[in-house]
Amino acid sequence: MADLRARVSGPALYLTLDRPAKRNALSPGMRQDLLDQLSFAASSPEVRVVVLRGAGGNFCSGGDVSTQGGERTGVDSAERLLFSRRVIEAITNLARPVIAAVEGYAVGAGFSLALACDIVVARQDARFSAIFTRRGLVPDMGCSYFLARQVGLYRAKEIVLSGRMVEADEAARLGVVSHVWDEASFKDELAELTSEIGSAPTVALATAKRILNRTFESDLSTVLELETLGQALASQTSDHQRGVDAFRAHARPSFTGR
């Protein structure tokens, strides 16, 4: 994995985009490695949360512009995006929470990648941009889908059509970012959040994620049905019983992910 570093620490799988000289621009190898590692997370009970970040002080600068243009055909572009689509779907379908830990730039497809994650946290210097139009392109990797749902249609249009930078504090006000931390506290705050999510009841979190991901396309009746089915599943887990026992004992529950 030349362009991606992966390590498991406790309940967390840490994935680090590792092309710092190119601000972690996405390469074909990086996309394949992400797919492989997300597949590993899906099949590994010991992995209960995934943290995605970038090396060298930046999250991801999107597609590698140095490989674009020239003699590449429309078919070539479509094939590349079909591959990228698999990455986005792997993140959204993964039965584990995925945290995007953004430092520096998250632009273009890097912005899309962050938006696909379940929780986005940012260092104070983080900058986001749907910069596609400034390269004569349109948003891809789900940016249009996720951004409009999060910030509203007309705000999303302004961000996409202008291609402007969105600073970390504005991203937090828009609801794109859950937490903004300064450089001194970023590492510790991220570790604390990762530990908190990683020690939560995995089945309940996975089921809640699946339901929430469908709410914008579903009517109330459908969501109520999904919640009923999800609750029937979660109520049979050992983690639910642990939660009930801890409540009765006035203690903090210790969940096992089962």
KAVEN-V27666 format. One record per residue. N is the residue number from 0. RES is the residue in one small letter. SS is DSSP state (H for helix, E for strand, C for the rest). PHI is phi as a letter, one per 30 degrees, with the letter a starting at -180 (NA if undefined). Layout:
n: {N | N}
res: {RES | RES}
ss: {SS | SS}
phi: {PHI | PHI}
This chain:
n: {0 | 1 | 2 | 3 | 4 | 5 | 6 | 7 | 8 | 9 | 10 | 11 | 12 | 13 | 14 | 15 | 16 | 17 | 18 | 19 | 20 | 21 | 22 | 23 | 24 | 25 | 26 | 27 | 28 | 29 | 30 | 31 | 32 | 33 | 34 | 35 | 36 | 37 | 38 | 39 | 40 | 41 | 42 | 43 | 44 | 45 | 46 | 47 | 48 | 49 | 50 | 51 | 52 | 53 | 54 | 55 | 56 | 57 | 58 | 59 | 60 | 61 | 62 | 63 | 64 | 65 | 66 | 67 | 68 | 69 | 70 | 71 | 72 | 73 | 74 | 75 | 76 | 77 | 78 | 79 | 80 | 81 | 82 | 83 | 84 | 85 | 86 | 87 | 88 | 89 | 90 | 91 | 92 | 93 | 94 | 95 | 96 | 97 | 98 | 99 | 100 | 101 | 102 | 103 | 104 | 105 | 106 | 107 | 108 | 109 | 110 | 111 | 112 | 113 | 114 | 115 | 116 | 117 | 118 | 119 | 120 | 121 | 122 | 123 | 124 | 125 | 126 | 127 | 128 | 129 | 130 | 131 | 132 | 133 | 134 | 135 | 136 | 137 | 138 | 139 | 140 | 141 | 142 | 143 | 144 | 145 | 146 | 147 | 148 | 149 | 150 | 151 | 152 | 153 | 154 | 155 | 156 | 157 | 158 | 159 | 160 | 161 | 162 | 163 | 164 | 165 | 166 | 167 | 168 | 169 | 170 | 171 | 172 | 173 | 174 | 175 | 176 | 177 | 178 | 179 | 180 | 181 | 182 | 183 | 184 | 185 | 186 | 187 | 188 | 189 | 190 | 191 | 192 | 193 | 194 | 195 | 196 | 197 | 198 | 199 | 200 | 201 | 202 | 203 | 204 | 205 | 206 | 207 | 208 | 209 | 210 | 211 | 212 | 213 | 214 | 215 | 216 | 217 | 218 | 219 | 220 | 221 | 222 | 223 | 224 | 225 | 226 | 227 | 228 | 229 | 230 | 231 | 232 | 233 | 234 | 235 | 236 | 237 | 238 | 239 | 240 | 241 | 242 | 243 | 244 | 245 | 246 | 247 | 248 | 249 | 250 | 251 | 252 | 253 | 254 | 255 | 256 | 257}
res: {m | a | d | l | r | a | r | v | s | g | p | a | l | y | l | t | l | d | r | p | a | k | r | n | a | l | s | p | g | m | r | q | d | l | l | d | q | l | s | f | a | a | s | s | p | e | v | r | v | v | v | l | r | g | a | g | g | n | f | c | s | g | g | d | v | s | t | q | g | g | e | r | t | g | v | d | s | a | e | r | l | l | f | s | r | r | v | i | e | a | i | t | n | l | a | r | p | v | i | a | a | v | e | g | y | a | v | g | a | g | f | s | l | a | l | a | c | d | i | v | v | a | r | q | d | a | r | f | s | a | i | f | t | r | r | g | l | v | p | d | m | g | c | s | y | f | l | a | r | q | v | g | l | y | r | a | k | e | i | v | l | s | g | r | m | v | e | a | d | e | a | a | r | l | g | v | v | s | h | v | w | d | e | a | s | f | k | d | e | l | a | e | l | t | s | e | i | g | s | a | p | t | v | a | l | a | t | a | k | r | i | l | n | r | t | f | e | s | d | l | s | t | v | l | e | l | e | t | l | g | q | a | l | a | s | q | t | s | d | h | q | r | g | v | d | a | f | r | a | h | a | r | p | s | f | t | g | r}
ss: {C | C | C | E | E | E | E | E | E | C | C | E | E | E | E | E | E | C | C | H | H | H | C | C | C | E | C | H | H | H | H | H | H | H | H | H | H | H | H | H | H | H | C | C | C | C | C | C | E | E | E | E | E | E | C | C | C | C | C | E | C | C | E | C | H | H | H | C | C | C | C | C | C | H | H | H | H | H | H | H | H | H | H | H | H | H | H | H | H | H | H | H | H | C | C | C | E | E | E | E | E | E | C | C | E | E | E | C | H | H | H | H | H | H | H | H | C | C | E | E | E | E | E | C | C | C | E | E | E | C | H | H | H | H | H | C | C | C | C | C | C | C | H | H | H | H | H | H | H | H | H | C | H | H | H | H | H | H | H | H | H | H | C | C | C | E | E | H | H | H | H | H | H | C | C | C | C | C | E | E | E | C | H | H | H | H | H | H | H | H | H | H | H | H | H | H | H | H | C | C | C | H | H | H | H | H | H | H | H | H | H | H | C | C | H | H | H | C | C | H | H | H | H | H | H | H | H | H | H | H | H | H | H | H | C | C | C | H | H | H | H | H | H | H | H | H | H | H | C | C | C | C | C | C | C | C | C | C}
phi: {NA | d | c | b | c | b | a | c | b | i | d | c | c | c | c | c | d | b | b | e | d | c | h | i | e | d | c | e | d | d | d | d | d | d | e | d | d | d | d | e | d | d | c | c | e | d | d | c | a | c | c | c | b | c | d | i | i | b | d | a | c | j | d | d | d | d | c | c | i | i | c | d | d | d | d | e | d | d | d | d | d | d | d | d | e | d | d | d | d | d | d | d | c | d | d | b | d | c | c | c | c | c | b | i | d | b | b | h | d | d | d | e | d | d | d | d | d | d | b | c | c | b | d | e | d | d | b | c | a | d | d | e | d | d | c | i | b | c | e | b | h | i | e | e | d | d | d | d | d | d | c | j | d | d | d | d | d | d | d | d | d | d | i | d | d | c | d | e | d | d | e | d | d | d | i | d | c | d | b | c | b | d | d | d | c | e | d | d | d | d | d | d | d | d | d | d | d | d | c | d | d | d | d | d | d | d | d | d | e | d | d | d | d | c | d | d | c | c | d | e | e | d | d | d | d | d | d | d | d | d | d | d | d | d | d | c | d | d | d | d | d | d | d | d | d | d | d | d | c | h | b | d | d | c | d | c | i | b}
